[in-house]
């Protein structure tokens, strides 16, 4: 399977504590990868995810921009090229603190997303 991010459906996320967030599921079980999901998140300038936790881990790679990643109340500056691992159950949030978009890849196990 080969595609381009421009061809992947983008969904605007809504809900309490979410502002200016779009998600794309780039690869997942539908594409033949049964072990997880690779998603691309775009946070608009000033955007942020909700402060949340869940029972699965995830790995992130920052593609563009700069922001803060809060993990259990501690703010960690992140920017293009930053890599992080968030353990299951950790309270976390991404916040775009830069100018322009803040984009990152997020990989989760199969229970971490759905189509």
Secondary structure, 3 states (H helix, E strand, C coil): CCCCHHHCCEEECCCCCCEEEEEEEEECHHHCCCCCEEEEEEEEEEEECCCECCCCCEEEEEEECEEEEEECCEEEEEECCCEEEECCCCCEEEEECCCCCEEEEEEECHHHCCC
